[in-house]
Amino acid sequence: MTSTLDASPTTAAARAQEWFAAFEDALRARDVDRAAGLFARTSFWRDLVAFSWNVTTVEDRDGVTDLLRATLDRTDPSGFAVSEPPDEADGVTTAWFTFATAVGRGRGMARLVEEDGGPRAWTLLTTLYELTGREEPRGPARPKGAEHGVDRERLTWSERRERERAELGRREQPFVLVVGGGQGGIALGARLRQLQVPALVVDRRARPGDQWRSRYESLCLHDPVWYDHLPYLPFPDNWPVFAPKDKIADWLESYVTVMEVPYWGGTEVRRAEYDPAAAEWTVDLVRSGPDGEREELTLRPRHLVLATGMSGKPNVPVLPGQDVFRGEQHHSSAHPGPDGYAGKRVVVVGSNNSAFDICGALWEHGADVTMVQRSSTHIVKSDSLMEIGLGALYSEEAVAGGMTTEKADLVFASIPYRVMHEFQIPLYEQMRERDADFYDRLEKAGFRLDWGDDGSGLFMKYLRRGSGYYIDVGAADLVADGDVRLVHGQVDRLTEDAVVLGDGTELPADLVVYATGYGSMNGWAADLISQEVADRVGKVWGLGSDTTKDPGPWEGEQRNMWKPTQQEALWFHGGNLHQSRHYSLYLALQLAARHAGRETPVYGLAEVHHRR
Amino acid sequence: MTSTLDASPTTAAARAQEWFAAFEDALRARDVDRAAGLFARTSFWRDLVAFSWNVTTVEDRDGVTDLLRATLDRTDPSGFAVSEPPDEADGVTTAWFTFATAVGRGRGMARLVEEDGGPRAWTLLTTLYELTGREEPRGPARPKGAEHGVDRERLTWSERRERERAELGRREQPFVLVVGGGQGGIALGARLRQLQVPALVVDRRARPGDQWRSRYESLCLHDPVWYDHLPYLPFPDNWPVFAPKDKIADWLESYVTVMEVPYWGGTEVRRAEYDPAAAEWTVDLVRSGPDGEREELTLRPRHLVLATGMSGKPNVPVLPGQDVFRGEQHHSSAHPGPDGYAGKRVVVVGSNNSAFDICGALWEHGADVTMVQRSSTHIVKSDSLMEIGLGALYSEEAVAGGMTTEKADLVFASIPYRVMHEFQIPLYEQMRERDADFYDRLEKAGFRLDWGDDGSGLFMKYLRRGSGYYIDVGAADLVADGDVRLVHGQVDRLTEDAVVLGDGTELPADLVVYATGYGSMNGWAADLISQEVADRVGKVWGLGSDTTKDPGPWEGEQRNMWKPTQQEALWFHGGNLHQSRHYSLYLALQLAARHAGRETPVYGLAEVHHRR
């Protein structure tokens, strides 16, 4: 016993060393039970592509055993090395590490606790960041640009770009077709280009950034700049905290140029069909040129990525009387902004982000605005969310403290979804306390507030259902002060000049805005491919948390996002700028591995429990 | 004596501490002699705007005395603090420091040597980087973007941009008009915007980057990426080492958008005149719109910056017979590239960078090419220049070693021009040795090589005369191998179908390219303002080194660049990307100080010794 005690690690560094040495030793011996025994009884191993060719989390020793039995031999992990001095706090040792697999290089983070007299992994994150043989041309491996020497076959950069433009989609088929050219599609397009995967991003709007330009005038990002960087090209340090929509649009357009993302604007996908025998898609498109000329084209990519936006498929309620209503009515996504509505009576149906943004701008422009709250809403003040919710990882202070975007993303990714709400609840308790007066005023005005089913707040709502909240940038005061009228209930019907609620309340209206949210992204698959394929892949987004609008069973990861689906060669990509940046890496690596002809057996392909 | 020895500093840190304490003490006491006594007998103090409101170097204790007598009281320097652990090598202590002045904040670098029993400054660099009250909105001071709260007078970002576009040059006069929208004008425009100085950049070409797009096809930057970053927005790490011209053009265009540089393309300056009484310029312009509509405008800026390019004023020789020659003839700057010249006989007059680039591309495209060498040329191989000439400051290795662009620029700036050649000579000796075979082959082929008048090589040639060299990226081999024919001499005249040299040699030609360089930038002043003003400001560029094409007397700094000239409110800006980046800061600060109404008494305004 004494010698055991003497040998036990006393520092975080020694503890981490010991654990990784034991882990690598067990893996090398292919001793799955021994490896699983190095995990705590309650534990989570999240793997982003490195072991599983999937985005997946397994739980406890049984889960670890299952993952390793399926993947250990072919993954052949080795070279685990602690990459910076581990931290220790509250009995948890946090260790960053790198490792290699049969096909590439990875990095990760472990949280170790003491259990049964030795260090045990409570959480383990493993991520692949590079495929051997497909290393990105960056830093010391950047392209030379000029080809020195003399060469009678030389093509200049612009000649090569021109040739590529002329041939892509005609003589050259893209290996990957990305439908949707917002931040998600563009970030993925940039990564695929870096990974030498022939890809094409298409979008129905003319120019990159038009996805943002076309939104209501007052729109600014609700997430702060530190959270929003795209891969490769961070915003300069004079970039606004909350970028206005047209500025982010200009950035995306420049980004496409600078990163040389193959991008077709003005391109509508008419129909896509998968041929399993040929292992390729047939995608019919119509491409509009700058002078309005239209060309019909058929592409045959091997993989199809729907990056059409988790907020891209408008949920428009179908209501009696919509055909007789004489005013204007549109979904929030089609709202042009407040110009021209001064003095008009506007009914905004909904009480989340878009509803508040639109109500605020309309009020500022002198409209007479009524908000229809249909169900309770979670509101947090932007400043409080920034400071308490994001500050540790994504803030000027975090940057000054040496936190990089990449590291922050990995910290974020390292927290298992199963217990993430436990980390979130105390943060929202702080916010509730800090802004108690604000919430009092809103409740006194009759606004129905919630904090998520379990009090875990905004980010969990985002992950679970992608809706149900407002990040307050000022418009909540309009409701609290009664400047924007608040009513409750469901809309029953429209008349020629009013919205009628279930209780018979009539709201005279010149304009009705349906700020009623968005449907699951597999709706895009129904439109572009078939209802059958949409049903086969099922609902997109959500964790299966069995909370409002996120039915169980537990999935452990976001449904269908950035990982293989039940439809071969069909992928979903999107989310906020953070997710578009970070998860585009893993999706791009999965696609690059397939392009490189590597074996990519998928562990733990998720079953489908919900169609939408 | 013993106590003196005991008290003498023994470490670099202590030595630097001692020196700065003594220096600050002398300055605070306004004891100029004591301060000057802290300099070595041979010493150089280079000041970028901080003390002198000029870009100036003074030498030895007399120079220091003169500078301080003129500037000390109003500069009121204080708070000198060593900002990182000093280095010591070969008896020289190198110390980085920060300080404050009456109007702003500065940083600098000192090289201390032991003389007369104590540390003495051998070189001192002082630079202003920030004006109090005009701090740039960056990092923690970045703009918020969204204006939270509700505000009926709110303008969105795009409305504000739109209003600014509509009013600038009409209802709002720019304080600064920058003529020339290449990298120089754009970098300055970005800095002025950050400094809240109303400015406008105009260029006769339609789009930012067209300055590069219009050049010959094969052109790539001859300087590597680490040397080429623009302010605020560094290239991403996948940027090519030597950016092709169209890629750098696209970058510049994106940069203008992202940095919100007020930029008018398609704008020709017709005439500019200064009214000393009103202290403003009258500038007549013609602006062409996207649909070819033309508008005549008169602007009234307070300051006029010519950023038309040190390689912007073509030197076209006037030769008998140019009117009878039946082929095509143009200056290298107008050369369209090699397409269409296959099988043609081309005579390229000149043997520097453009000549070699053009000869190489023409040969690759099957032209029959003759190079006319008129005088000796300095050639270094690109790889050797990168490794030996720039590697310590601007390379992947330097970046990996923690060297930032900003620090590298200051190191570069800290070496006094008077002795810079002494630092350069050994580097070029290394290159000559490393590539001895290459030089042998060139000389055997009859090519006349030089290494600068004093063997100090390329960079000194660039600073002294801006010409006389080729950074070899492959075309030198064509001359060495005889693929490109080499002849010597001056062109005497043209006939209908040939170029005739002074010795009577006839060179049959379908195309003559005059790769004959560029004239001094004050030629632009002659064109746009008047010959009188051009003569008053005199030659632009050069150090007065009394070497070929850089006549004395010694100036100490580059003539007329980035600093006040003999014409009030007229400035010159330009150079390579490094200079455009670094010196735009000091020019912008000088202009911002004037915009802010600060007193800016200029110390050491240079006299004019040469008209061009």
Interface residues (C-beta under 8 A of the other chain):
Chain A: E136 P137 R138 G139 P140 R142 P143 K144 G145 A146 H148 G149 V150 D151 R152 R154 T156 W157 S158 E159 R161 Q194 E217 S218 C220 L221 V225 Y232 L233 P236 D237 N238 W239 P240 V241 F242 A243 P244 D246 K247 D250 W251 E253 S254 T257 V258 M259 G360 W363 E364 H365 G366 S382 D383 E396 V399 V473 G474 A475 D477 L478 D483
Chain B: E136 P137 R138 G139 P140 R142 P143 K144 G145 A146 H148 G149 V150 D151 R152 R154 T156 W157 S158 E159 R161 Q194 E217 S218 C220 L221 V225 Y232 L233 P236 D237 N238 W239 P240 V241 F242 A243 P244 D246 K247 D250 W251 E253 S254 T257 V258 M259 G360 W363 E364 H365 G366 S382 D383 E396 V399 V473 G474 A475 D477 L478 D483
